[in-house]
């Protein structure tokens, strides 16, 4: 695998991409003055636009919720990609070749990845076109029997691979993909003599990454003479890793992030059934069990972090078939439950139906009720363990208690654990204290000796999530400076606007004027901190990393203020007006400071002994210098 993307390449992509074009795909932006756009914030609900984008700076900032960042952080938040994926996506958008740094130096294999994705996209177009052919009648019949019409097939990109050893291969070769690329994409297999199509006579589902790029396929057997497995997926490739992919996530990611809920189902048709029934947060694993890498993919979408209040926690709902395979899947999911801070649930359909069959038999409402009637994971696992015992006998009740105690002991939230102790006592028909003692005995066991237990789950109210037991001291966050925390008076507003001009338009203000502003006094002290950062980086005026340098120099509590000052709209109707305004407002700040200094010198002159001619002459020279500076400022400032 390639290593880290070269720093210079990241900066180059950031500079070349127009952030307004990218954000505009998600937010309707309108002009908010020269060089500034605004719209409704995609990070929180609002009715009045407070989300601002400045293409020249390459950043966005919401004055309502405080979200701030560049084009990469925006994509990471909206599309839930990694930083590297965001950079690669933008590099592909502008046709820029990335270099990757490893121990042996730069690499340029990003184009290879792009070619593999392009091959898969071309294969997808081929398969979807084949679905309308006469040979695809078994595929259309399969879909129809499961309640999926042509519109549903089109929505999910379902296609058909013809029963041929070289139809796809020849098609891709005609599009100038090399055999090596087609093999590397997992679309053909290498035979003893020559490569041949991997998928033949099968119903095809595209497997896409979180950005919507096709990286592989899932294929369902249709024909009686097909002796292969019922489901055949793309093998591991440079772009497809089944343990890191969830089918349907490209369609579900926005709703998952919005509703903070994801529904994990077991098959492609189950995902289709759920989405068509209105459960648009459904996803499925691709030929593997739900595991750690899937959790990593979902966590940022759910806002899944330790220390959240229960009202903010996301929900992970697992659906399992009631057969033995489904029960094993439930046990595996339960083993990973502690990795979530979000609440985990289980939904099992009545009658042993999977979501696809449930929708077919009982309609869309049944799918929605399935999710609505979910049960907490802890309850599901306790009841499942109790189901294996005859609770009408003393032996059965004791055996059930021994199996359930480790589950309850793993619940970190003691209030939640106490609730399950009471419920389990009722289910067993035993005294609450007997159950409490059994749970306490499990908790006292050495960590390596506990049987059937695992690191505690993070479900339920008021818990801190995995990796933190809540016993440590709470470190209060430093208060963040912001425009809203500035005094609301004419002097503070003028100071704010002057520093805003220095931050946003240092070239328009000019280095000589910035130097004069270095000694200006501020009634709003926090603005002087930002001004000092401007002066400290005066050699970087005009540098495209100007804002990053300012953010790097101010103390952490002031970074939000810098971001707001950099993104706030400036009242100007044209670039010419903008330059005049920015210079004029900084001149006003400097002139105010010069007047204050003149008043101070005049006071000194009045207090100086008339006989101290040397002191009086020095003060008068300073007064003359101040008047000369004011005259130069006015001469250099149109309209002053």
ABEGO torsion letter per residue (X at the ends): XBBBBBAAAAAAAAAABBAAAAAAAABBBBBAEBGBBBBBBAABBBABBABBBBAAAGBBBBAAAGBBEBAAAAAAAAAGBBAAAAAAAAAAAAGBBBBBBBAAEBBAAAAAAAAAAAAAAAAAAAAAAAAABAAAAAAAAAAAAAGBBAAAAAAAGBBBBBBBAAAAAAAAAAAGBBAAAAAAAGABBBBAABBBBABBGBBBBBBBBAAGBBABBBBBBABAABABBABBBBBBBAABBAAABBBGAAAAAAAAAAAGBBBBBABAAAAAAAAAAGBAABBBBBGBBBBAAAAAAAAAAAGBBBGBBAAABBBBBBBBBABAAAAAAAAAAAAAAAABABBBBBBBBBGGBBAAAAAAAAEAAAAAAAAAABBBAAAAAAAAAAAABBAABAAAAAAAAAAAAAAAAABABAAAAAAAAAAAAAAAGBBAAAAAAAAAAAAABBAAABBGBBBBBABEBGBAEBGBAGABBBBBBBBBBBAAABBBBAAAAAAAAAAAAAAABAAAAEAAAAAAAAABBBABAAAAAAAAAAAAAAAABGBAAAAAAAAAABBAAAAAAAAAAAABBBBBABAAAAAAAAAAAAAAAAAAAAAAAAAAAAAAAAABBAABAAAAAAAAAAAAAAAAAAAAAAAABBGX
